[in-house]
Amino acid sequence: MATPIKNIDGKKVRVSGRVFTWSNTISFSRILVAFPIVYLHYQNNFQVTPLIYALIVYGVISDYLDGFIARKTNTISEVGKMIDPIADKLCALVLFIYTVWIGWIPLWFLLFAMVRDISIMAGSYFIKKKYNKVAMAIMSGKISVNVLALYWIAVFFFPDAKSVHMFLMACSVTLMVISWIDYFNRYRLIMRGAKFN
């Protein structure tokens, strides 16, 4: 007897084809935040200014706000499912490249994170081509992004706290590996016919 195919996201969510929504605008703006942070930090001799604080706070809040608005206003969209993780990755990429360049984060960490992200995005692209819709981010991936952000914030604001950096780096690597495996398993289930939002 065939096992019924269930939705691996738990329940079906209404997803629209809309592009111009408040949540998508917030997601897109997060990509742009990284550049003034890098510029201002470098121009101010690696000192954190009130404007840098404000931009970083906006970047963190916007990561939660876009999804919250999309759910509350029923404006979850295919574009939003795609641009939200891309905004996270591009913003993080710019900030991590900068901190690697100034010698505060090791290059191997950045390369590891990039290989992971590129492979996840490649799997997502393949699913989009096959099913014409984007697979949503998973919880372990969201947790991984948050710990990664915490690691970067610790390095950026407290460059001398080396033991804290090492602990958060180890946590980040562990969670990136766990979420990498979770994404692989998710994509495998989708390719076997599992429904997804």
HUQUIRA-V216721 format. One record per pair of residues at least 6 apart in sequence whose ideal C-beta (glycine too) atoms are under 6 Angstrom apart, sorted by the first residue. I is the first residue (numbers start at 1). GAP is how many residues later the second one is. Records with the same first field share a line. If there is no record, write none. Layout:
I = GAP + GAP
//
This chain:
5 = 188 + 190
7 = 188
8 = 181 + 186 + 188
9 = 187 + 188
13 = 63 + 184
15 = 61
16 = 61
18 = 59
19 = 60
21 = 54
22 = 47
23 = 43 + 46 + 47 + 52 + 57
24 = 55 + 56 + 59
26 = 36 + 39 + 40
27 = 39 + 56 + 57 + 60
30 = 29 + 32 + 57 + 61
31 = 56 + 59 + 60
33 = 22 + 26
34 = 57 + 60 + 61
36 = 19
37 = 15 + 18
38 = 60
40 = 12
41 = 11
70 = 6 + 10
78 = 55 + 56
81 = 53 + 55
82 = 52
85 = 52
88 = 57
89 = 28
95 = 57
96 = 14
99 = 6 + 56
100 = 7 + 10
104 = 51 + 55
105 = 50
116 = 60 + 64
120 = 63
123 = 64
124 = 11
127 = 8 + 63
128 = 6
135 = 61
136 = 61
138 = 44
140 = 38 + 39 + 42
141 = 38
144 = 31 + 32 + 35
147 = 24 + 25 + 28
148 = 24
150 = 18
151 = 17 + 18 + 21
154 = 10 + 11 + 14
155 = 10
190 = 6
//
